[in-house]
C-alpha cells in the first residue's frame, strides 16, 4: 500500500510504499503540494500552461524541419 510522506528536502508531500497506488495518492494531494524530488511512476503529471505551449512550438518546429529536409 502507498502512503503520503513529508519530504525532508522540499517540505511537500511525496510517497512511500509499494508504488501500485500512486495515481490515487497523487490525486489526494492538493495542487502545488506534491514533492517532485522523487518520480511518481505511472502518474501523468500536469504541466503548466507555459511549458505546454513551448513544448508544442518546439515539436512543431522539429517536425517541420524534419519534413522539409
C-alpha positions in Angstrom: 0.0 0.0 0.0 1.2 3.5 -0.8 1.1 6.3 1.8 1.9 10.0 1.9 5.1 11.2 3.4 6.6 14.7 4.1 9.7 15.3 2.0 12.7 16.3 4.2 14.2 18.2 1.2 11.3 20.4 -0.1 8.6 20.0 2.7 5.9 18.9 0.2 4.2 15.5 0.1 5.8 12.5 -1.6 5.1 8.8 -1.3 6.3 5.7 0.4 5.2 2.1 -0.1 4.7 -0.3 -3.0 4.1 2.2 -5.8 1.0 0.4 -7.1 -1.4 3.1 -5.7 0.3 6.3 -6.8 -2.4 7.6 -9.1 -4.9 7.6 -6.2 -2.4 9.1 -3.8 -1.3 11.8 -6.2 -4.9 12.8 -6.7 -5.5 13.1 -3.0 -2.7 15.7 -2.5 -3.6 19.4 -3.1 -2.2 21.1 -6.2 1.2 22.6 -5.6 1.9 20.3 -2.6 3.4 17.4 -4.5 7.1 16.6 -3.9 8.9 16.3 -7.2 12.3 15.2 -5.6 11.3 11.6 -6.4 9.4 10.5 -9.5 5.7 9.4 -9.5 5.8 6.2 -11.7 2.6 5.7 -13.7 1.2 9.2 -12.9 0.7 11.7 -15.7 2.0 15.0 -14.1 0.1 18.0 -15.5 2.4 20.7 -16.8 2.0 24.4 -16.5 0.4 26.3 -19.4 3.7 28.0 -20.4 5.6 24.6 -20.5 2.8 23.1 -22.7 2.9 25.9 -25.2 6.7 25.9 -25.6 6.7 22.1 -25.9 4.1 22.4 -28.7 6.1 25.0 -30.5 9.4 23.0 -30.3 7.6 19.9 -31.5 6.1 21.7 -34.5 9.4 23.3 -35.4 11.2 20.0 -35.2 8.5 18.2 -37.3 8.6 21.0 -40.0 12.4 20.9 -40.2 12.4 17.1 -40.5 9.7 17.1 -43.1 11.3 19.7 -45.3 14.8 18.2 -45.2 
